[in-house]
Each structure stands twice: as structure tokens, then as C-alpha cells.
Amino acid sequence: MAELGLLTLADVTVRHVSASVWPLRDAKLIDNRNRCQAIGMWYMQSRDGEVTSTSPAMRPVIIGGRRLLLAGLLGGGAALAIAAPQIPLDLTVAQLRMRIDDASAAAAKPLSPEARTERERSLTRFYNATAGLCGVPSGADDSCLHNEYYNYLVHIPSSVYRVDGHVVYETGVYGLLWADDNLQQQDPERAFTWDLRVTWPRVDEPADRSNPMWGQVNYALADEVHSRMSRWLIGGWELYLAVHLESLSRCYVSARIESSWYSGGAHPNEDFAAFNWLRSADRRLMDADLFRDGSNWRRGILDLYRKRLAAAADGLSDDVLAPSVDHGYVATSAGITLISHWGRSRAEPPLPDVVLTWADLRPWLSAMAPCTE
């Protein structure tokens, strides 16, 4: 991001990875290492010297052909604190850190003592990773620290949320590796940094088999994330990856996985994926569990998806939209949600979520499909 000291009327792009949001068309992308993350960015707009963020709960969702802006709902998860923070742009690093500590403590109030302890450990990891990334000590008000702290602070209110009656809280995983030489020659005083950041959801209480994330489902979701991390280690310079739980119902556990990685060039690469678990069978949900063989469900759902997207799908081929139907939906108690992603480029807003209810899907559903009544 650009030098924060230069920000008076500019937009600030927040790099913390989590659920993707509908970006501002006129937003300026700012990165102190000339790298801009697209998926998972939280946009803050300055107004009279203060920064206000778009709430992560404000994702456009298309239901029944109408576009709705859901305040307080994020797919299947309702944020426990949805007020957009008011953050002055002229705060010092010390002041920002104090605000982070206070906001983290406030967000953790609904959590169990064990969960609050995990959040505190995660915050410590963030501070340690940021110090390494920014090359601290390099000045009390280093612009890198400013950017990292602002980005973290604006995401805190959405980092504890509800899904199907369960409280979910996020913790962060960070890893830093250094190259022998500065590959981009941006800072001769410090070697280039490989940066890994993963946002991981945890379900608070109960800590036993009644917890929907207990056992094999947790391991399977972790394996999915580990495989993406491993691919980054081979060829990427930085990876921001976020997992957001969408369903913790009696039938399905589902999550969206969004990532942005950089391996050179002008822009990072973005990716999206969905994870679905069938609780009754204790395994990954398969298309055959839901859709009737021979019903041509892919074609039918693709046509319905395009219809619900309306103008948002203009100019997009079936090849662009098909991945959402094939592997880009999450199953919930209400139906399936085709998750938002970038359709053509970051110059245009990403495609919004599209919710298809079980009633919408009735022509293609298997008679044995669980929990589709």
C-alpha cells in the first residue's frame, strides 16, 4: 500500500483476507509493496479525516431475481458486531495498536474463556508476523505497520459471527520466509519477503462431539487448506487465504475458501472454492447426493444462475460461469449458494452470491437428497 502519510482523501484498501465484498468501482488500490490483493479486501473510504469500512456483512445476494443488500447477514452467518468502525487516518502506530487490543477484547466478549485465550494467541501471532514483515524496528510510525494495523483493525468486528446458532471466531496463521535477494528491488535495505496468511474459523463450544466441526470434517477442511498452502510454497511469493463457514446445520457443514496469491507481475491471482460436508455420512458431499442422474442438472442450474445474475452476467460465457455450478456452491439448510467471485477482471465488481432454494432446485433433486424439504 502507498505511504499512509500521503492519505488524506484517498481510499484505503484493506488487505486482511476474509469473505470477499462488493468493491467500490472508483476505489484506489494502494499497497506499500506495489502489490494489491483483490479477493478478501476490505475497502475503507476516508471522509473528513476518518475511515469508514464497508461492513463485511454487506455482501450483495441475489435471491429470486432481486438483488438484496443484507445488513447483518453473511451468507449463513450473522456478524455479532456489524457497526463499521470510524478510524481516523492520523493515528500513530501506538494508538492503532491500542485500538486493536480494545476492539479484539470487545469482539471476544461473547466467547468462552478458552476461545478468548485462542484469540489472544492469534493476536500475538499477528503482531509478531507484522514485525517481521515490516522489518521492525525501523521507526515507530513505519508506513508498513500503519497499513497492517489499519487493515487488521477494520476486520475485527466481523471476525466473530453466528452460523446456524453457533458462534464462530477467527484466528490467524502466519508464516514468513525471506529470499536471499530482493526480487523486486523495492527496498535495498531488506530482503524480499514471502508472506503467508491464513484466516481460520473455529466453532466456540461445546468442545465435544456435539460441536459440528468435531472430528473428520475439521481434518478434511484443514487438508483442503493445507493443499492450497503447499501449492503456494512451490511457486508463490505471498498467499492470503480465508475460510468462512457458511453452514453448520444438522445436515451440512459448508465453507467458502477464498485466496489471493502473488508470484510476480502487475496483479495477484485470485481463486475461490467451496467445501461441503454431509454430516449423516461423515464425508464430503457429492453432486450425486443432491442431484438426480440423467436430469441434466448442470445445464438447468447454469441457466437459472445466469437468469438470476441478470445484467451481472452480460458478456460472460458459460465457461466462466460453469465453475460455480460444478464446484463453487455451498450447501445450507435453505438450499445452495453459488459463491461470489471475480467474473472477468478486478476492473469490474465480482459476481455476487446467488441463492437457489431447494424449491428452485426441485426439478433436478434426487429423491434421496437429505434435508431438502
MARTI-493305 format. One record per residue (C-alpha): x, y, z; residue in one letter. Coordinates in nm, 3 decimals, padded with zeros to 5 digits. Example, Ala and Ser with C-alpha at 12.3 -4.5 7.8 and 13.67 -1.06 7.14 Angstrom:
2
(vexro (01.230, -00.450, 00.780), a)
(vexro (01.367, -00.106, 00.714), s)
END
This chain:
373
(vexro (00.000, 00.000, 00.000), m)
(vexro (00.113, 00.358, -00.056), a)
(vexro (00.271, 00.566, 00.215), e)
(vexro (-00.007, 00.616, 00.467), l)
(vexro (00.122, 00.963, 00.541), g)
(vexro (00.005, 01.059, 00.191), l)
(vexro (-00.352, 00.951, 00.258), l)
(vexro (-00.587, 01.239, 00.310), t)
(vexro (-00.860, 01.196, 00.051), l)
(vexro (-00.752, 00.861, -00.091), a)
(vexro (-00.930, 00.534, -00.038), d)
(vexro (-00.754, 00.274, 00.170), v)
(vexro (-00.759, -00.087, 00.057), t)
(vexro (-00.754, -00.332, 00.344), v)
(vexro (-00.553, -00.647, 00.280), r)
(vexro (-00.688, -00.868, 00.556), h)
(vexro (-00.829, -01.180, 00.394), v)
(vexro (-01.178, -01.288, 00.473), s)
(vexro (-01.507, -01.304, 00.291), a)
(vexro (-01.499, -01.106, -00.033), s)
(vexro (-01.702, -00.788, -00.053), v)
(vexro (-01.857, -00.581, -00.327), w)
(vexro (-01.578, -00.333, -00.408), p)
(vexro (-01.622, 00.033, -00.485), l)
(vexro (-01.594, 00.100, -00.855), r)
(vexro (-01.381, 00.408, -00.800), d)
(vexro (-01.166, 00.262, -00.523), a)
(vexro (-00.795, 00.321, -00.546), k)
(vexro (-00.581, 00.015, -00.486), l)
(vexro (-00.292, 00.104, -00.259), i)
(vexro (-00.009, -00.124, -00.150), d)
(vexro (00.317, -00.030, 00.018), n)
(vexro (00.495, -00.301, -00.179), r)
(vexro (00.314, -00.225, -00.507), n)
(vexro (00.103, -00.536, -00.468), r)
(vexro (-00.275, -00.528, -00.442), c)
(vexro (-00.490, -00.804, -00.306), q)
(vexro (-00.831, -00.835, -00.465), a)
(vexro (-01.022, -01.120, -00.308), i)
(vexro (-01.089, -01.061, 00.056), g)
(vexro (-01.009, -00.689, 00.056), m)
(vexro (-01.200, -00.464, 00.288), w)
(vexro (-01.242, -00.114, 00.149), y)
(vexro (-01.228, 00.190, 00.374), m)
(vexro (-01.321, 00.534, 00.245), q)
(vexro (-01.188, 00.846, 00.407), s)
(vexro (-01.436, 01.114, 00.499), r)
(vexro (-01.336, 01.427, 00.686), d)
(vexro (-01.018, 01.262, 00.807), g)
(vexro (-01.187, 00.941, 00.921), e)
(vexro (-01.204, 00.598, 00.768), v)
(vexro (-01.528, 00.406, 00.743), t)
(vexro (-01.531, 00.048, 00.623), s)
(vexro (-01.795, -00.130, 00.425), t)
(vexro (-01.931, -00.393, 00.660), s)
(vexro (-01.824, -00.745, 00.573), p)
(vexro (-02.184, -00.836, 00.634), a)
(vexro (-02.291, -00.625, 00.338), m)
(vexro (-02.250, -00.874, 00.056), r)
(vexro (-02.493, -00.839, -00.235), p)
(vexro (-02.701, -01.155, -00.261), v)
(vexro (-02.941, -01.234, -00.542), i)
(vexro (-03.250, -01.424, -00.435), i)
(vexro (-03.538, -01.489, -00.668), g)
(vexro (-03.408, -01.244, -00.929), g)
(vexro (-03.381, -00.948, -00.691), r)
(vexro (-03.055, -00.804, -00.560), r)
(vexro (-03.062, -00.756, -00.185), l)
(vexro (-02.806, -00.593, 00.039), l)
(vexro (-02.808, -00.798, 00.356), l)
(vexro (-02.703, -00.591, 00.655), a)
(vexro (-02.606, -00.824, 00.934), g)
(vexro (-02.607, -01.145, 00.729), l)
(vexro (-02.309, -01.301, 00.559), l)
(vexro (-02.445, -01.595, 00.369), g)
(vexro (-02.548, -01.825, 00.654), g)
(vexro (-02.355, -01.630, 00.916), g)
(vexro (-02.464, -01.321, 01.105), a)
(vexro (-02.188, -01.099, 01.237), a)
(vexro (-02.210, -01.036, 01.609), l)
(vexro (-02.073, -00.685, 01.567), a)
(vexro (-02.166, -00.519, 01.239), i)
(vexro (-02.108, -00.149, 01.304), a)
(vexro (-01.849, -00.005, 01.063), a)
(vexro (-01.559, 00.135, 01.264), p)
(vexro (-01.472, 00.503, 01.249), q)
(vexro (-01.094, 00.514, 01.225), i)
(vexro (-00.905, 00.844, 01.198), p)
(vexro (-00.626, 00.839, 00.939), l)
(vexro (-00.374, 01.024, 01.155), d)
(vexro (-00.336, 00.767, 01.433), l)
(vexro (00.011, 00.666, 01.538), t)
(vexro (00.121, 00.304, 01.541), v)
(vexro (00.091, 00.301, 01.920), a)
(vexro (-00.263, 00.438, 01.904), q)
(vexro (-00.360, 00.184, 01.639), l)
(vexro (-00.225, -00.099, 01.850), r)
(vexro (-00.426, 00.020, 02.148), m)
(vexro (-00.740, 00.028, 01.933), r)
(vexro (-00.669, -00.323, 01.805), i)
(vexro (-00.633, -00.452, 02.160), d)
(vexro (-00.957, -00.283, 02.269), d)
(vexro (-01.156, -00.393, 01.962), a)
(vexro (-01.029, -00.750, 01.993), s)
(vexro (-01.134, -00.766, 02.357), a)
(vexro (-01.478, -00.627, 02.271), a)
(vexro (-01.531, -00.875, 01.986), a)
(vexro (-01.430, -01.163, 02.213), a)
(vexro (-01.686, -01.087, 02.484), k)
(vexro (-01.944, -01.343, 02.356), p)
(vexro (-01.679, -01.617, 02.355), l)
(vexro (-01.589, -01.881, 02.608), s)
(vexro (-01.273, -01.831, 02.818), p)
(vexro (-01.093, -02.090, 02.604), e)
(vexro (-01.190, -01.912, 02.284), a)
(vexro (-01.079, -01.577, 02.422), r)
(vexro (-00.742, -01.730, 02.502), t)
(vexro (-00.710, -01.858, 02.144), e)
(vexro (-00.795, -01.512, 02.012), r)
(vexro (-00.527, -01.357, 02.230), e)
(vexro (-00.272, -01.607, 02.099), r)
(vexro (-00.377, -01.527, 01.744), s)
(vexro (-00.335, -01.155, 01.805), l)
(vexro (00.014, -01.214, 01.941), t)
(vexro (00.097, -01.411, 01.626), r)
(vexro (-00.028, -01.118, 01.416), f)
(vexro (00.191, -00.870, 01.600), y)
(vexro (00.496, -01.095, 01.569), n)
(vexro (00.438, -01.165, 01.199), a)
(vexro (00.379, -00.796, 01.124), t)
(vexro (00.702, -00.701, 01.299), a)
(vexro (00.888, -00.949, 01.081), g)
(vexro (00.712, -00.842, 00.762), l)
(vexro (00.773, -00.472, 00.822), c)
(vexro (01.131, -00.511, 00.937), g)
(vexro (01.069, -00.366, 01.282), v)
(vexro (01.240, -00.181, 01.440), p)
(vexro (01.252, 00.065, 01.152), s)
(vexro (01.071, 00.359, 01.302), g)
(vexro (00.785, 00.399, 01.548), a)
(vexro (00.541, 00.511, 01.278), d)
(vexro (00.657, 00.295, 00.990), d)
(vexro (00.410, 00.306, 00.698), s)
(vexro (00.414, -00.072, 00.671), c)
(vexro (00.298, -00.105, 01.032), l)
(vexro (00.032, 00.161, 00.973), h)
(vexro (-00.110, -00.033, 00.681), n)
(vexro (-00.105, -00.370, 00.851), e)
(vexro (-00.263, -00.234, 01.168), y)
(vexro (-00.536, -00.042, 00.985), y)
(vexro (-00.617, -00.350, 00.781), n)
(vexro (-00.641, -00.574, 01.084), y)
(vexro (-00.842, -00.324, 01.285), l)
(vexro (-01.119, -00.279, 01.030), v)
(vexro (-01.179, -00.655, 01.008), h)
(vexro (-01.209, -00.723, 01.381), i)
(vexro (-01.588, -00.656, 01.412), p)
(vexro (-01.663, -00.928, 01.155), s)
(vexro (-01.418, -01.183, 01.295), s)
(vexro (-01.679, -01.325, 01.536), v)
(vexro (-02.007, -01.429, 01.377), y)
(vexro (-02.301, -01.670, 01.405), r)
(vexro (-02.383, -01.959, 01.175), v)
(vexro (-02.694, -02.170, 01.238), d)
(vexro (-02.697, -02.079, 01.606), g)
(vexro (-02.326, -02.144, 01.659), h)
(vexro (-02.072, -01.874, 01.744), v)
(vexro (-01.770, -01.880, 01.512), v)
(vexro (-01.449, -01.691, 01.577), y)
(vexro (-01.147, -01.646, 01.354), e)
(vexro (-00.781, -01.698, 01.430), t)
(vexro (-00.485, -01.626, 01.205), g)
(vexro (-00.195, -01.836, 01.085), v)
(vexro (00.114, -01.652, 00.962), y)
(vexro (00.437, -01.760, 00.801), g)
(vexro (00.724, -01.550, 00.670), l)
(vexro (01.016, -01.659, 00.456), l)
(vexro (01.292, -01.436, 00.324), w)
(vexro (01.470, -01.455, -00.010), a)
(vexro (01.846, -01.419, -00.042), d)
(vexro (01.795, -01.122, -00.269), d)
(vexro (01.529, -00.855, -00.318), n)
(vexro (01.340, -00.984, -00.623), l)
(vexro (01.154, -00.659, -00.685), q)
(vexro (01.433, -00.425, -00.576), q)
(vexro (01.190, -00.210, -00.383), q)
(vexro (01.388, -00.185, -00.061), d)
(vexro (01.765, -00.243, -00.083), p)
(vexro (01.788, -00.246, 00.298), e)
(vexro (01.568, -00.551, 00.343), r)
(vexro (01.539, -00.878, 00.154), a)
(vexro (01.212, -00.956, -00.019), f)
(vexro (00.959, -01.140, 00.199), t)
(vexro (00.742, -01.439, 00.119), w)
(vexro (00.423, -01.381, 00.316), d)
(vexro (00.162, -01.642, 00.414), l)
(vexro (-00.160, -01.552, 00.596), r)
(vexro (-00.450, -01.783, 00.666), v)
(vexro (-00.775, -01.689, 00.838), t)
(vexro (-00.918, -01.997, 01.008), w)
(vexro (-01.268, -02.033, 01.164), p)
(vexro (-01.329, -02.208, 01.496), r)
(vexro (-01.667, -02.300, 01.643), v)
(vexro (-01.691, -02.197, 02.007), d)
(vexro (-01.839, -02.451, 02.247), e)
(vexro (-01.928, -02.718, 02.302), p)
(vexro (-01.582, -02.875, 02.295), a)
(vexro (-01.712, -03.228, 02.238), d)
(vexro (-01.870, -03.444, 01.970), r)
(vexro (-02.180, -03.226, 01.955), s)
(vexro (-01.967, -02.949, 01.804), n)
(vexro (-02.042, -02.955, 01.427), p)
(vexro (-01.671, -02.916, 01.348), m)
(vexro (-01.570, -03.214, 01.562), w)
(vexro (-01.371, -03.495, 01.404), g)
(vexro (-01.329, -03.581, 01.037), q)
(vexro (-01.491, -03.268, 00.897), v)
(vexro (-01.233, -03.048, 01.065), n)
(vexro (-00.947, -03.263, 00.936), y)
(vexro (-01.091, -03.265, 00.584), a)
(vexro (-01.127, -02.887, 00.576), l)
(vexro (-00.773, -02.848, 00.710), a)
(vexro (-00.641, -03.083, 00.441), d)
(vexro (-00.809, -02.871, 00.175), e)
(vexro (-00.641, -02.558, 00.309), v)
(vexro (-00.304, -02.732, 00.352), h)
(vexro (-00.307, -02.842, -00.011), s)
(vexro (-00.353, -02.482, -00.123), r)
(vexro (-00.075, -02.367, 00.108), m)
(vexro (00.155, -02.635, -00.034), s)
(vexro (00.096, -02.524, -00.391), r)
(vexro (00.184, -02.169, -00.292), w)
(vexro (00.513, -02.279, -00.135), l)
(vexro (00.625, -02.414, -00.471), i)
(vexro (00.564, -02.109, -00.687), g)
(vexro (00.418, -01.813, -00.499), g)
(vexro (00.561, -01.512, -00.320), w)
(vexro (00.265, -01.437, -00.097), e)
(vexro (-00.064, -01.605, -00.019), l)
(vexro (-00.369, -01.468, 00.160), y)
(vexro (-00.625, -01.739, 00.226), l)
(vexro (-00.951, -01.717, 00.419), a)
(vexro (-01.202, -01.981, 00.524), v)
(vexro (-01.552, -01.866, 00.615), h)
(vexro (-01.812, -02.108, 00.750), l)
(vexro (-02.147, -02.083, 00.573), e)
(vexro (-02.347, -02.370, 00.723), s)
(vexro (-02.334, -02.568, 01.046), l)
(vexro (-02.675, -02.728, 01.011), s)
(vexro (-02.784, -03.075, 01.115), r)
(vexro (-02.720, -03.200, 00.760), c)
(vexro (-02.442, -02.988, 00.614), y)
(vexro (-02.119, -02.820, 00.714), v)
(vexro (-02.005, -02.585, 00.440), s)
(vexro (-01.741, -02.318, 00.393), a)
(vexro (-01.616, -02.085, 00.126), r)
(vexro (-01.242, -02.067, 00.067), i)
(vexro (-01.102, -01.754, -00.092), e)
(vexro (-00.740, -01.691, -00.174), s)
(vexro (-00.516, -01.441, -00.341), s)
(vexro (-00.157, -01.517, -00.426), w)
(vexro (00.121, -01.320, -00.588), y)
(vexro (00.403, -01.465, -00.795), s)
(vexro (00.518, -01.166, -00.996), g)
(vexro (00.361, -00.929, -01.246), g)
(vexro (00.126, -00.636, -01.200), a)
(vexro (-00.151, -00.812, -01.010), h)
(vexro (-00.212, -01.109, -00.783), p)
(vexro (-00.413, -01.413, -00.879), n)
(vexro (-00.747, -01.491, -00.716), e)
(vexro (-00.921, -01.818, -00.654), d)
(vexro (-01.239, -01.937, -00.489), f)
(vexro (-01.357, -02.278, -00.378), a)
(vexro (-01.633, -02.439, -00.175), a)
(vexro (-01.621, -02.710, 00.089), f)
(vexro (-01.931, -02.920, 00.164), n)
(vexro (-01.965, -03.198, 00.420), w)
(vexro (-02.254, -03.443, 00.456), l)
(vexro (-02.290, -03.495, 00.831), r)
(vexro (-02.507, -03.807, 00.816), s)
(vexro (-02.240, -03.994, 00.617), a)
(vexro (-01.941, -03.812, 00.775), d)
(vexro (-01.781, -03.744, 00.437), r)
(vexro (-01.756, -03.484, 00.162), r)
(vexro (-02.086, -03.405, -00.006), l)
(vexro (-02.101, -03.524, -00.367), m)
(vexro (-02.314, -03.393, -00.651), d)
(vexro (-02.481, -03.734, -00.668), a)
(vexro (-02.606, -03.686, -00.310), d)
(vexro (-02.817, -03.393, -00.428), l)
(vexro (-02.892, -03.419, -00.796), f)
(vexro (-03.070, -03.688, -00.993), r)
(vexro (-02.866, -03.876, -01.251), d)
(vexro (-02.985, -03.802, -01.603), g)
(vexro (-03.166, -03.482, -01.503), s)
(vexro (-02.914, -03.258, -01.685), n)
(vexro (-02.890, -03.058, -01.364), w)
(vexro (-02.571, -02.876, -01.462), r)
(vexro (-02.735, -02.720, -01.765), r)
(vexro (-03.052, -02.638, -01.574), g)
(vexro (-02.873, -02.476, -01.281), i)
(vexro (-02.636, -02.286, -01.512), l)
(vexro (-02.932, -02.138, -01.699), d)
(vexro (-03.102, -02.045, -01.371), l)
(vexro (-02.778, -01.897, -01.238), y)
(vexro (-02.743, -01.676, -01.546), r)
(vexro (-03.105, -01.567, -01.516), k)
(vexro (-03.063, -01.468, -01.151), r)
(vexro (-02.740, -01.281, -01.225), l)
(vexro (-02.923, -01.079, -01.492), a)
(vexro (-02.705, -00.789, -01.609), a)
(vexro (-02.413, -00.906, -01.394), a)
(vexro (-02.370, -01.199, -01.635), a)
(vexro (-02.365, -00.987, -01.950), d)
(vexro (-02.066, -01.079, -02.162), g)
(vexro (-01.978, -01.385, -01.954), l)
(vexro (-01.956, -01.718, -02.131), s)
(vexro (-02.082, -02.047, -01.993), d)
(vexro (-01.718, -02.145, -01.939), d)
(vexro (-01.678, -01.855, -01.696), v)
(vexro (-01.996, -01.935, -01.502), l)
(vexro (-01.976, -02.316, -01.507), a)
(vexro (-01.714, -02.349, -01.228), p)
(vexro (-01.963, -02.201, -00.982), s)
(vexro (-02.210, -02.475, -01.070), v)
(vexro (-01.951, -02.754, -01.073), d)
(vexro (-01.755, -02.675, -00.757), h)
(vexro (-01.844, -02.324, -00.644), g)
(vexro (-02.155, -02.369, -00.435), y)
(vexro (-02.207, -02.421, -00.063), v)
(vexro (-02.495, -02.628, 00.073), a)
(vexro (-02.705, -02.488, 00.356), t)
(vexro (-03.036, -02.574, 00.517), s)
(vexro (-03.206, -02.331, 00.277), a)
(vexro (-03.054, -02.454, -00.048), g)
(vexro (-02.727, -02.385, -00.226), i)
(vexro (-02.539, -02.057, -00.257), t)
(vexro (-02.327, -02.005, -00.566), l)
(vexro (-02.049, -01.806, -00.408), i)
(vexro (-01.923, -01.472, -00.529), s)
(vexro (-01.604, -01.448, -00.733), h)
(vexro (-01.438, -01.234, -00.995), w)
(vexro (-01.603, -01.287, -01.331), g)
(vexro (-01.371, -01.113, -01.575), r)
(vexro (-01.124, -00.883, -01.404), s)
(vexro (-01.086, -00.673, -01.093), r)
(vexro (-01.180, -00.368, -01.302), a)
(vexro (-01.543, -00.477, -01.257), e)
(vexro (-01.727, -00.578, -00.939), p)
(vexro (-01.718, -00.950, -00.866), p)
(vexro (-02.020, -01.162, -00.931), l)
(vexro (-02.249, -01.161, -00.628), p)
(vexro (-02.372, -01.458, -00.430), d)
(vexro (-02.675, -01.626, -00.581), v)
(vexro (-02.902, -01.828, -00.352), v)
(vexro (-03.103, -02.112, -00.506), l)
(vexro (-03.354, -02.260, -00.264), t)
(vexro (-03.443, -02.628, -00.253), w)
(vexro (-03.772, -02.531, -00.419), a)
(vexro (-03.577, -02.370, -00.705), d)
(vexro (-03.374, -02.689, -00.741), l)
(vexro (-03.668, -02.930, -00.722), r)
(vexro (-03.662, -03.026, -01.094), p)
(vexro (-03.314, -03.175, -01.055), w)
(vexro (-03.304, -03.301, -00.695), l)
(vexro (-03.263, -03.666, -00.615), s)
(vexro (-03.545, -03.827, -00.418), a)
(vexro (-03.283, -03.924, -00.160), m)
(vexro (-03.129, -03.578, -00.124), a)
(vexro (-03.101, -03.508, 00.250), p)
(vexro (-03.261, -03.210, 00.422), c)
(vexro (-03.408, -03.056, 00.109), t)
(vexro (-03.765, -03.036, 00.233), e)
END
